[in-house]
């Protein structure tokens, strides 16, 4: 009876996860990193592998999957169904991981946390590899724990399954090497490492070698990355990200302070249960929590790279839940507070989005230009045409369906070039993305404001520069501005 009840609960939790990952999945327009995935996936596989070796920081497996998906469609809903599917599959898998780690109750709680986690929801709805990374990390985690059993026949089977999952991980994301380190640290510190495991990792190395030899080139590519956030703040931000993702304002202390208090009490309860866990599993959790944080100081590390490893912290929290009233209250409060971030995501609350570029309404902007401009008009837009299929395009180009000519403008091109082009058209549209180039946007806008008649304007997302608070002064700017001008009638 208890088993049937648990099956029902896992199905219910998975149903909630399905809703949160598929509801309005295609509503938001593609984001810049999704366009990169489309660009790489569009190309012949051999060309793609060679290109990303020198111009990207990820292995080829995800782009290869996208390559085959693109043969059947291009819509947001269709392409995002891939990460959404793996985000959903992670929920029942979390149950099996939790059950193997401790018991079925832990499995149910862990699956519920995975189902409702704002960051995991977010990246299950974006065409990136993180939900696949999380799924296969959970899968490897499960098989790895299964190898601790004494049954030799079953152990061989689980080692083989672990090998397959580990290989997929390594070709899915370069940060998968952290998991391999976690395995090794656990085996060595738990005195489980033997010649069988030596040959296991030797085999893993041989299968990974074709991509491993390309890693130095990708490392060289990432060396030029500069993150403006000081290292000490990155540690706090990554922890914040594990629980709230990027759709809650980090300095919202009305939410953060109560959450921290609740988290402390949950951790105290977790440690009481944690000491009862067998030694090898304790070593696995400790190394799983600590090891990823050594990567935070590297400039190329962004929180979503480490997000899959949040499963170790979330699992630790899951073992704290028991039948006591205080435990239930703490757990309910934990889920309630983190759900604010999910609410802000689905309501597209730009004041809480860390990156409002994910919200740019290209379809709405396209409609504005289509209704107001014809083939005798021109549009100047400043987004870089950095993506490519058969030809180079910007995010604006992808969604534009009008007849007006579209010209990419850059500050380095000079205002004189724009003047020469504009004088041949009666109406001029401006699409200015201030995240691309603030100074250039202002110069272009001032010229047309002074020399043309403004007939339409709309601004999107009054955005705060988050780091400005660290300097002691709040700074705001409009993220995207749209204008339509016409020649002054004499």
KOLBA-476713 format. One record per residue (C-alpha): x negated, y negated, z negated. Coordinates in Angstrom, 2 decimals. Example, Ala and Ser with C-alpha at 12.3 -4.5 7.8 and 13.67 -1.06 7.14 Angstrom:
BEGIN
-12.30  4.50  -7.80
-13.67  1.06  -7.14
***
This chain:
BEGIN
0.00  0.00  0.00
-2.81  -2.40  -0.93
-4.60  -1.59  2.32
-1.46  -2.34  4.36
-1.06  -5.65  2.53
-4.66  -6.61  3.31
-4.18  -5.76  7.00
-1.12  -8.02  7.05
-3.06  -10.85  5.38
-5.95  -10.58  7.86
-3.46  -10.65  10.76
-1.73  -13.70  9.24
-5.05  -15.50  8.70
-6.09  -14.64  12.27
-2.76  -16.01  13.52
-3.47  -19.32  11.78
-6.94  -19.29  13.36
-5.45  -18.66  16.82
-3.13  -21.66  16.43
-5.95  -23.94  15.24
-8.20  -22.92  18.12
-5.69  -22.91  20.99
-3.30  -25.74  20.02
-3.73  -28.56  22.60
-7.03  -26.97  23.63
-7.10  -28.81  26.94
-5.86  -32.17  25.63
-9.21  -33.89  25.18
-11.33  -34.56  28.24
-14.65  -32.80  28.68
-17.50  -34.16  26.57
-21.01  -34.86  27.98
-22.55  -31.62  26.66
-19.69  -29.64  28.20
-20.49  -31.25  31.53
-24.08  -30.06  31.12
-22.81  -26.50  30.64
-20.67  -26.89  33.77
-23.61  -28.36  35.70
-25.95  -25.50  34.82
-23.27  -22.86  35.25
-22.41  -24.16  38.71
-25.88  -23.48  40.08
-27.34  -20.21  41.43
-28.58  -18.18  38.46
-32.24  -18.10  39.47
-32.29  -21.87  40.00
-30.49  -22.42  36.68
-32.97  -20.30  34.70
-35.93  -22.15  36.18
-34.33  -25.55  35.63
-33.38  -25.07  31.96
-36.86  -23.74  31.24
-38.23  -27.25  31.69
-35.15  -29.43  31.12
-33.08  -27.88  28.34
-33.39  -26.34  24.88
-31.21  -23.24  25.26
-31.59  -19.71  26.66
-29.67  -18.73  29.82
-26.97  -16.33  28.55
-24.25  -18.86  27.77
-24.79  -20.73  31.04
-24.67  -17.40  32.87
-21.26  -16.65  31.34
-20.05  -20.13  32.34
-21.38  -19.48  35.86
-18.97  -16.58  36.29
-16.10  -18.39  34.57
-16.38  -21.25  37.06
-15.52  -18.88  39.89
-11.93  -18.82  38.62
-11.24  -22.35  37.42
-12.39  -25.70  36.02
-9.68  -26.82  33.60
-10.44  -27.78  30.03
-8.09  -25.16  28.61
-9.47  -22.37  30.77
-13.17  -23.03  30.15
-12.73  -23.74  26.44
-10.84  -20.47  26.05
-14.24  -18.74  25.96
-15.48  -20.37  22.72
-11.92  -20.31  21.32
-11.73  -16.54  21.83
-15.00  -15.89  20.00
-13.96  -18.31  17.28
-10.82  -16.21  16.78
-12.70  -12.90  16.86
-14.98  -14.23  14.12
-12.03  -14.30  11.69
-11.29  -10.54  11.40
-15.02  -9.88  11.71
-15.54  -12.11  8.65
-13.16  -9.81  6.77
-15.31  -6.77  7.55
-18.48  -8.66  6.61
-16.99  -9.75  3.27
-15.68  -6.27  2.56
-19.07  -4.73  3.30
-20.82  -7.34  1.19
-18.58  -6.90  -1.88
-14.94  -5.83  -1.55
-11.73  -6.35  0.44
-10.67  -9.39  -1.60
-13.94  -11.08  -0.69
-13.32  -10.15  2.93
-9.87  -11.77  2.92
-11.12  -14.97  1.30
-14.11  -15.15  3.62
-11.91  -14.68  6.70
-9.59  -17.44  5.44
-12.49  -19.86  4.93
-13.84  -19.06  8.42
-10.35  -19.50  9.90
-9.88  -22.95  8.31
-13.43  -24.34  8.36
-13.31  -27.70  10.24
-16.75  -27.36  11.86
-16.05  -23.82  13.10
-12.69  -24.98  14.47
-14.31  -27.92  16.25
-16.97  -25.85  18.01
-14.43  -23.18  18.94
-12.71  -25.90  20.99
-15.77  -27.19  22.86
-17.55  -25.52  25.78
-20.75  -24.80  23.90
-22.40  -21.62  22.63
-21.91  -22.16  18.88
-18.77  -20.07  18.39
-20.41  -17.19  20.29
-23.55  -17.70  18.20
-21.45  -17.50  15.01
-19.62  -14.37  16.17
-22.75  -12.42  17.05
-24.52  -13.62  13.90
-21.62  -12.21  11.86
-21.82  -9.02  13.92
-25.56  -8.64  13.32
-25.02  -9.46  9.64
-22.45  -6.65  9.42
-24.59  -4.05  11.22
-27.66  -5.06  9.22
-25.83  -4.43  5.94
-24.65  -1.08  7.31
-28.27  -0.01  7.78
-28.70  -0.17  3.98
-26.63  3.02  3.68
-28.42  6.33  3.03
-26.67  8.35  5.76
-29.46  8.72  8.36
-27.21  9.62  11.32
-24.99  6.58  10.78
-28.04  4.41  10.06
-29.48  5.16  13.51
-26.14  4.22  15.11
-25.99  0.91  13.24
-29.61  0.09  14.02
-28.84  0.56  17.71
-25.76  -1.68  17.45
-27.80  -4.23  15.51
-30.41  -4.18  18.28
-27.78  -4.97  20.95
-26.32  -7.79  18.87
-29.75  -9.25  18.06
-30.76  -9.27  21.73
-27.53  -11.09  22.65
-28.22  -13.63  19.91
-31.76  -14.29  21.11
-30.57  -14.94  24.67
-27.63  -17.01  23.43
-29.44  -19.61  21.32
-33.08  -20.30  20.51
-32.29  -20.78  16.82
-31.36  -17.10  16.65
-35.00  -16.46  15.73
-34.03  -17.73  12.26
-31.80  -14.68  11.86
-34.65  -12.38  12.87
-36.77  -14.06  10.17
-33.97  -13.56  7.64
-33.85  -9.86  8.50
-37.62  -9.54  8.12
-37.76  -11.48  4.84
-34.95  -9.35  3.42
-36.57  -6.06  4.44
-40.03  -7.00  3.17
-38.91  -8.55  -0.12
-36.49  -5.67  -0.68
-39.24  -3.14  0.07
-37.20  -1.62  2.90
-39.62  -2.37  5.71
-41.14  0.79  7.21
-42.50  2.09  10.50
-38.99  2.50  11.91
-38.33  -1.18  11.41
-41.76  -1.98  12.85
-40.84  -0.20  16.09
-37.43  -1.87  15.98
-38.98  -5.35  16.04
-41.59  -4.30  18.57
-38.76  -3.17  20.88
-36.91  -6.41  20.21
-40.02  -8.35  21.17
-40.39  -6.45  24.44
-36.77  -7.07  25.44
-37.05  -10.74  24.48
-40.45  -11.28  26.12
-39.06  -12.46  29.53
-37.56  -15.48  27.80
-40.11  -15.83  25.00
-42.84  -16.75  27.49
-40.68  -19.71  28.59
-40.13  -21.05  25.06
-43.32  -23.22  25.02
-41.96  -25.20  27.99
-38.67  -25.79  26.19
-40.53  -26.81  23.05
-42.42  -29.39  25.08
-39.09  -30.70  26.37
-37.71  -31.11  22.83
-40.82  -32.88  21.47
-39.63  -36.16  22.95
-36.42  -36.11  20.90
-36.20  -38.77  18.20
-33.54  -38.73  15.45
-32.95  -42.10  13.73
-31.65  -40.48  10.51
-34.36  -40.19  7.79
-35.30  -36.58  6.95
-33.98  -36.71  3.39
-30.51  -37.73  4.65
-30.53  -34.93  7.22
-30.50  -32.31  4.45
-27.42  -33.87  2.86
-25.77  -34.32  6.26
-26.27  -30.67  7.26
-24.65  -29.52  4.01
-21.82  -31.98  4.56
-21.47  -30.69  8.13
-21.13  -27.07  6.99
-17.94  -27.96  5.11
-16.44  -30.89  7.02
-17.94  -30.83  10.49
-17.98  -34.20  12.20
-14.40  -35.42  11.82
-14.56  -36.87  8.32
-16.35  -40.11  7.54
-19.40  -39.08  5.45
-19.06  -42.05  3.08
-15.40  -41.39  2.29
-16.06  -40.99  -1.43
-12.36  -40.56  -2.26
-12.70  -37.14  -0.63
-16.39  -36.37  -1.09
-16.63  -36.88  -4.87
-13.65  -34.62  -5.79
-14.98  -32.06  -3.33
-18.42  -32.03  -4.94
-16.90  -31.53  -8.40
-14.80  -28.61  -7.16
-17.78  -27.17  -5.29
-19.90  -27.16  -8.45
-17.26  -25.16  -10.35
-16.85  -22.72  -7.45
-20.61  -22.19  -7.27
-20.75  -21.49  -11.01
-18.09  -18.79  -10.58
-19.89  -17.50  -7.48
-23.17  -17.04  -9.33
-21.39  -15.09  -12.07
-20.23  -12.63  -9.43
-23.42  -12.84  -7.39
-25.60  -11.32  -10.10
-23.50  -8.16  -9.89
-24.31  -7.64  -6.20
-26.96  -5.08  -5.27
-30.46  -6.48  -4.91
-30.92  -6.10  -1.13
-27.71  -8.01  -0.41
-28.69  -10.76  -2.84
-32.00  -11.12  -1.04
-30.13  -11.30  2.27
-27.85  -14.12  1.11
-30.65  -16.11  -0.52
-32.90  -15.91  2.55
-29.87  -16.63  4.78
-29.15  -19.85  2.88
-32.72  -21.09  2.42
-34.51  -20.19  5.69
-32.47  -22.41  8.09
-33.21  -25.51  6.02
-36.90  -25.33  6.92
-35.86  -26.36  10.45
-34.11  -29.58  9.41
-37.24  -31.83  9.51
-37.83  -30.98  13.20
-36.54  -33.86  15.39
-34.72  -31.54  17.82
-32.61  -29.96  15.07
-28.99  -31.11  15.02
-26.42  -29.84  12.47
-24.50  -27.72  14.98
-27.70  -25.74  15.69
-27.60  -24.56  12.08
-23.81  -24.31  11.74
-23.65  -20.52  12.37
-25.87  -20.03  9.31
-23.21  -21.72  7.16
-21.64  -18.24  6.97
-24.11  -17.35  4.18
-22.98  -20.26  2.00
-19.32  -19.66  2.84
-19.66  -15.98  1.93
-21.30  -16.90  -1.37
-18.31  -19.13  -2.17
-15.89  -16.35  -1.18
-17.00  -14.02  -3.97
-15.94  -16.60  -6.58
-12.21  -16.08  -6.04
-10.49  -13.99  -8.68
-6.98  -13.71  -10.14
-7.57  -16.30  -12.86
-5.49  -19.47  -12.57
-8.56  -21.76  -12.56
-10.16  -19.75  -9.76
-6.99  -20.00  -7.66
-6.71  -23.74  -8.32
-10.36  -24.36  -7.33
-10.04  -22.32  -4.15
-6.77  -24.00  -3.12
-8.29  -27.44  -3.81
-11.38  -26.53  -1.77
-9.25  -25.62  1.26
-6.99  -28.63  0.82
-9.83  -31.16  0.68
-11.71  -29.72  3.65
-8.45  -29.69  5.64
-8.53  -33.51  5.79
-11.30  -33.20  8.37
-9.18  -30.81  10.45
-6.22  -33.21  10.21
-8.36  -36.12  11.41
-9.58  -33.99  14.32
-6.11  -33.09  15.58
-4.80  -36.63  15.08
-7.88  -37.95  16.94
-8.66  -40.37  14.12
-11.58  -42.26  15.67
-12.47  -43.90  12.33
-13.52  -40.46  11.06
-15.11  -39.02  14.23
-18.89  -39.13  14.03
-19.13  -39.07  17.82
-16.18  -40.84  19.44
-17.55  -40.01  22.89
-15.64  -36.73  22.41
-12.44  -38.80  22.47
-12.92  -40.94  25.60
-9.55  -40.72  27.44
-10.83  -40.47  31.00
-7.41  -39.40  32.32
-5.74  -42.52  30.89
-8.52  -44.72  32.24
-8.23  -43.03  35.63
-4.50  -43.82  35.66
-5.20  -47.51  34.93
-7.50  -47.81  37.92
-5.32  -45.74  40.25
-2.27  -47.93  39.52
-4.12  -51.25  39.90
-6.76  -50.69  42.58
-6.65  -49.55  46.20
-9.21  -48.64  48.84
-10.06  -52.32  49.31
-11.24  -52.49  45.71
-14.40  -51.37  43.95
-15.20  -50.00  40.48
-18.49  -50.57  38.71
-19.19  -47.98  36.01
-22.32  -47.64  33.89
-22.28  -43.95  32.92
-25.28  -42.08  34.25
-24.66  -39.63  37.05
-26.71  -37.04  35.19
-24.47  -34.04  35.85
-24.44  -32.11  39.07
-22.47  -29.55  41.07
-22.70  -30.02  44.82
-23.57  -33.64  44.08
-24.43  -35.78  41.05
-21.56  -37.16  39.00
-20.71  -38.87  35.73
-17.88  -37.99  33.36
-15.95  -40.92  34.86
-16.43  -39.53  38.39
-15.10  -36.11  37.35
-11.71  -37.53  36.36
-11.33  -40.39  38.85
-8.74  -39.66  41.57
-8.23  -43.12  43.06
-9.15  -44.62  46.43
-11.39  -47.45  45.25
-15.10  -47.06  45.80
-17.10  -46.24  42.64
-20.62  -47.62  42.11
-22.94  -46.63  39.26
-24.58  -49.69  37.74
-27.63  -49.89  35.50
-29.25  -52.86  33.83
-32.46  -52.20  35.71
-30.57  -52.61  39.00
-30.05  -56.27  38.21
-26.97  -58.49  38.22
-27.91  -59.83  41.68
-27.21  -56.44  43.28
-23.77  -56.36  41.65
-22.98  -59.90  42.87
-23.81  -58.97  46.47
-21.61  -55.88  46.41
-18.68  -57.51  44.55
-18.26  -60.45  46.96
-16.95  -58.05  49.64
-13.95  -56.94  47.55
-10.76  -58.64  46.39
-10.40  -56.63  43.19
-13.12  -55.30  40.89
-12.77  -52.70  38.17
-15.25  -52.35  35.31
-15.73  -49.23  33.22
-18.26  -50.02  30.48
-19.50  -47.35  28.10
-21.34  -49.27  25.37
-22.95  -46.11  24.10
-24.94  -46.01  27.32
-26.24  -49.57  27.45
-25.02  -52.44  25.28
-27.07  -55.34  26.65
-26.35  -54.49  30.28
-22.62  -54.17  29.61
-22.47  -57.63  28.06
-24.34  -59.25  30.94
-22.07  -57.70  33.58
-18.89  -58.53  31.65
-19.93  -62.18  31.14
-20.61  -62.63  34.84
-17.16  -61.42  35.92
-15.39  -63.28  33.09
-16.98  -66.52  34.32
-16.62  -66.05  38.07
-13.44  -63.98  38.53
-9.87  -63.95  37.26
-9.17  -61.35  34.58
-5.90  -59.49  35.28
-6.24  -56.48  32.95
-8.32  -55.37  29.99
-8.25  -52.56  27.46
-10.73  -51.54  24.77
-11.15  -48.16  23.11
-12.54  -47.17  19.68
-13.75  -49.97  17.44
-16.73  -47.95  16.32
-18.99  -48.46  13.32
-22.70  -47.92  13.67
-23.03  -45.44  10.82
-26.73  -46.08  10.23
-26.04  -49.80  9.84
-24.72  -49.10  6.33
-28.09  -47.67  5.39
-29.55  -51.06  6.34
-27.06  -52.82  4.08
-24.84  -54.34  6.78
-21.84  -52.93  8.61
-21.97  -53.28  12.39
-19.11  -52.52  14.78
-18.65  -52.45  18.54
-16.05  -51.33  21.07
-17.21  -48.00  22.44
-15.52  -48.25  25.87
-14.09  -51.28  27.66
-12.02  -51.34  30.86
-11.44  -54.48  32.95
-9.84  -55.41  36.27
-10.72  -58.70  37.94
-9.77  -60.39  41.18
-11.35  -63.17  43.15
-10.45  -66.70  42.11
-8.00  -68.04  44.65
-9.04  -71.37  46.05
***
